[in-house]
Amino acid sequence: MQIFRRKSSYLIFLVWLVYATSYLGKVNYSANITQIVDFYKVSKADAGLAPTLFFFAYGIGQVVNGLFCKRYNIRLVVFGSLPQHCSTELLQSALILEL
């Protein structure tokens, strides 16, 4: 029983860590929007499009993940989502480094 509690605590920590890092990316973008407008010479409306897309992606993701969790085992859905999320974050940082 002690091993199960330790593993579940570790899993909760990993899920929290992934969520926290993704949230920091969203908050950092909003905090630096003025510098982004100045550096890339885009309008504030164009720069504000990214947080809007974050909002819609979050909402759509809630529906899609809810449907997956109803159909499949929730543990498999969460376990499958973490590698996908990590690969997306790595792809984003690779694309930013090329700019």
Backbone as CSV, one residue per row, in Angstrom:
resi,resn,N_x,N_y,N_z,CA_x,CA_y,CA_z,C_x,C_y,C_z
1,MET,0.816,-1.190,0.000,0.000,0.000,0.000,0.865,1.261,0.000
2,GLN,1.976,1.221,0.714,2.878,2.373,0.778,3.481,2.670,-0.594
3,ILE,3.793,1.626,-1.350,4.377,1.814,-2.687,3.359,2.483,-3.611
4,PHE,2.097,2.083,-3.496,1.057,2.681,-4.326,0.909,4.173,-4.028
5,ARG,0.947,4.547,-2.775,0.839,5.957,-2.416,2.022,6.752,-2.937
6,ARG,3.196,6.170,-2.866,4.391,6.855,-3.356,4.303,7.069,-4.866
7,LYS,3.876,6.039,-5.599,3.755,6.165,-7.051,2.673,7.164,-7.438
8,SER,1.552,7.143,-6.719,0.484,8.083,-7.057,0.905,9.523,-6.735
9,SER,1.649,9.716,-5.668,2.154,11.057,-5.357,3.133,11.530,-6.428
10,TYR,3.971,10.626,-6.901,4.928,10.950,-7.959,4.197,11.310,-9.252
11,LEU,3.151,10.562,-9.586,2.376,10.848,-10.797,1.676,12.201,-10.692
12,ILE,1.105,12.491,-9.546,0.449,13.784,-9.350,1.463,14.916,-9.493
13,PHE,2.652,14.730,-8.949,3.699,15.743,-9.081,4.080,15.945,-10.542
14,LEU,4.232,14.864,-11.301,4.600,14.989,-12.720,3.517,15.717,-13.516
15,VAL,2.271,15.386,-13.266,1.173,16.056,-13.978,1.149,17.539,-13.613
16,TRP,1.329,17.837,-12.334,1.372,19.238,-11.908,2.527,19.972,-12.576
17,LEU,3.684,19.331,-12.672,4.857,19.955,-13.271,4.619,20.279,-14.746
18,VAL,4.014,19.362,-15.475,3.707,19.608,-16.886,2.718,20.767,-17.021
19,TYR,1.694,20.772,-16.193,0.705,21.858,-16.253,1.354,23.199,-15.895
20,ALA,2.191,23.208,-14.871,2.829,24.455,-14.437,3.735,25.011,-15.528
21,THR,4.508,24.158,-16.193,5.394,24.655,-17.245,4.605,25.175,-18.433
22,SER,3.507,24.530,-18.761,2.711,25.029,-19.873,2.038,26.347,-19.504
23,TYR,1.608,26.487,-18.267,0.976,27.722,-17.823,1.986,28.864,-17.787
24,LEU,3.214,28.579,-17.392,4.249,29.615,-17.381,4.506,30.156,-18.784
25,GLY,4.467,29.276,-19.773,4.638,29.726,-21.154,3.550,30.692,-21.576
26,LYS,2.329,30.397,-21.173,1.207,31.272,-21.517,1.320,32.611,-20.795
27,VAL,1.668,32.581,-19.521,1.789,33.816,-18.741,2.970,34.653,-19.226
28,ASN,4.076,34.006,-19.548,5.243,34.745,-20.032,4.938,35.467,-21.338
29,TYR,4.160,34.842,-22.205,3.812,35.500,-23.462,3.014,36.769,-23.182
30,SER,2.017,36.663,-22.327,1.179,37.828,-22.028,1.971,38.938,-21.347
31,ALA,2.933,38.574,-20.521,3.731,39.589,-19.829,4.684,40.305,-20.780
32,ASN,5.059,39.674,-21.865,6.040,40.247,-22.789,5.436,40.707,-24.104
33,ILE,4.151,40.907,-24.142,3.495,41.243,-25.403,3.982,42.585,-25.965
34,THR,4.302,43.538,-25.112,4.793,44.838,-25.586,6.142,44.681,-26.281
35,GLN,7.014,43.896,-25.692,8.325,43.666,-26.313,8.174,42.892,-27.625
36,ILE,7.222,41.990,-27.700,6.990,41.225,-28.929,6.511,42.156,-30.036
37,VAL,5.605,43.076,-29.698,5.109,44.040,-30.691,6.265,44.901,-31.212
38,ASP,7.123,45.375,-30.323,8.249,46.221,-30.736,9.274,45.461,-31.558
39,PHE,9.606,44.245,-31.145,10.671,43.484,-31.805,10.249,42.987,-33.180
40,TYR,9.045,42.418,-33.287,8.601,41.826,-34.551,7.827,42.802,-35.428
41,LYS,7.591,44.019,-34.935,6.879,45.053,-35.696,5.505,44.558,-36.163
42,VAL,4.757,43.997,-35.231,3.392,43.562,-35.513,2.438,44.436,-34.715
43,SER,1.178,44.407,-35.096,0.190,45.189,-34.353,-0.163,44.477,-33.042
44,LYS,-0.763,45.232,-32.129,-1.174,44.623,-30.862,-2.255,43.575,-31.092
45,ALA,-3.081,43.793,-32.101,-4.128,42.810,-32.421,-3.510,41.503,-32.896
46,ASP,-2.475,41.606,-33.742,-1.794,40.389,-34.207,-1.089,39.675,-33.062
47,ALA,-0.452,40.434,-32.188,0.239,39.833,-31.051,-0.749,39.245,-30.049
48,GLY,-1.923,39.810,-29.945,-2.941,39.301,-29.033,-3.655,38.070,-29.547
49,LEU,-3.394,37.698,-30.784,-4.026,36.517,-31.347,-3.566,35.233,-30.654
50,ALA,-2.313,35.175,-30.236,-1.798,33.968,-29.590,-2.532,33.640,-28.287
51,PRO,-2.723,34.595,-27.354,-3.497,34.252,-26.161,-4.945,33.855,-26.474
52,THR,-5.508,34.441,-27.513,-6.853,34.047,-27.927,-6.864,32.601,-28.392
53,LEU,-5.847,32.222,-29.144,-5.756,30.835,-29.605,-5.489,29.885,-28.440
54,PHE,-4.713,30.324,-27.439,-4.540,29.520,-26.219,-5.905,29.232,-25.591
55,PHE,-6.740,30.263,-25.505,-8.059,30.130,-24.894,-8.908,29.102,-25.638
56,PHE,-8.977,29.220,-26.967,-9.794,28.288,-27.746,-9.214,26.875,-27.723
57,ALA,-7.887,26.752,-27.783,-7.270,25.430,-27.722,-7.555,24.760,-26.387
58,TYR,-7.533,25.542,-25.308,-7.835,24.995,-23.982,-9.275,24.491,-23.926
59,GLY,-10.199,25.282,-24.439,-11.605,24.879,-24.436,-11.862,23.645,-25.281
60,ILE,-11.301,23.611,-26.472,-11.461,22.448,-27.346,-10.803,21.223,-26.718
61,GLY,-9.638,21.429,-26.101,-8.946,20.318,-25.447,-9.747,19.729,-24.302
62,GLN,-10.469,20.572,-23.565,-11.302,20.069,-22.473,-12.380,19.126,-23.013
63,VAL,-13.015,19.503,-24.105,-14.069,18.668,-24.690,-13.483,17.369,-25.228
64,VAL,-12.398,17.475,-25.988,-11.787,16.284,-26.585,-11.282,15.333,-25.505
65,ASN,-10.589,15.866,-24.511,-10.087,15.003,-23.443,-11.223,14.394,-22.636
66,GLY,-12.289,15.121,-22.435,-13.452,14.568,-21.739,-14.055,13.397,-22.496
67,LEU,-14.149,13.535,-23.817,-14.677,12.434,-24.633,-13.746,11.226,-24.601
68,PHE,-12.439,11.477,-24.686,-11.482,10.368,-24.606,-11.564,9.661,-23.257
69,CYS,-11.706,10.435,-22.185,-11.761,9.834,-20.843,-13.034,9.038,-20.628
70,LYS,-14.111,9.415,-21.310,-15.338,8.626,-21.217,-15.189,7.298,-21.951
71,ARG,-14.478,7.328,-23.056,-14.376,6.128,-23.896,-13.245,5.200,-23.467
72,TYR,-12.124,5.779,-23.048,-10.945,4.985,-22.699,-10.610,5.156,-21.223
73,ASN,-9.712,4.334,-20.756,-9.253,4.413,-19.371,-8.563,5.759,-19.143
74,ILE,-8.956,6.441,-18.080,-8.432,7.788,-17.827,-6.919,7.776,-17.626
75,ARG,-6.394,6.724,-17.028,-4.940,6.635,-16.825,-4.200,6.578,-18.155
76,LEU,-4.759,5.835,-19.114,-4.125,5.761,-20.432,-4.191,7.100,-21.158
77,VAL,-5.293,7.801,-21.008,-5.436,9.113,-21.658,-4.423,10.096,-21.085
78,VAL,-4.299,10.141,-19.771,-3.338,11.062,-19.150,-1.924,10.661,-19.515
79,PHE,-1.619,9.370,-19.449,-0.276,8.905,-19.788,0.056,9.183,-21.249
80,GLY,-0.924,9.049,-22.136,-0.702,9.338,-23.552,-0.598,10.825,-23.851
81,SER,-1.246,11.635,-23.031,-1.226,13.079,-23.254,0.101,13.711,-22.857
82,LEU,0.749,13.179,-21.844,1.994,13.781,-21.367,3.108,13.752,-22.418
83,PRO,3.391,12.614,-23.062,4.430,12.648,-24.112,4.066,13.565,-25.279
84,GLN,2.775,13.611,-25.620,2.336,14.496,-26.699,2.561,15.946,-26.316
85,HIS,2.249,16.286,-25.095,2.444,17.660,-24.626,3.931,18.023,-24.615
86,CYS,4.752,17.128,-24.133,6.200,17.394,-24.077,6.774,17.565,-25.479
87,SER,6.346,16.726,-26.423,6.865,16.849,-27.780,6.408,18.157,-28.429
88,THR,5.197,18.599,-28.133,4.711,19.875,-28.659,5.524,21.039,-28.097
89,GLU,5.814,20.997,-26.804,6.628,22.054,-26.187,8.034,22.077,-26.796
90,LEU,8.626,20.913,-27.021,9.961,20.859,-27.637,9.932,21.389,-29.061
91,LEU,8.882,21.070,-29.806,8.750,21.570,-31.171,8.622,23.087,-31.183
92,GLN,7.839,23.632,-30.258,7.690,25.082,-30.183,9.028,25.753,-29.875
93,SER,9.771,25.201,-28.930,11.049,25.831,-28.600,12.050,25.691,-29.748
94,ALA,11.982,24.611,-30.505,12.869,24.462,-31.659,12.523,25.486,-32.731
95,LEU,11.237,25.736,-32.935,10.818,26.719,-33.928,11.200,28.122,-33.515
96,ILE,11.130,28.417,-32.230,11.500,29.742,-31.734,13.006,29.954,-31.907
97,LEU,13.810,28.921,-31.685,15.265,29.058,-31.834,15.653,29.341,-33.274
98,GLU,14.858,28.880,-34.239,15.166,29.136,-35.645,14.869,30.565,-36.046
99,LEU,13.993,31.236,-35.320,13.669,32.624,-35.655,14.819,33.471,-35.240
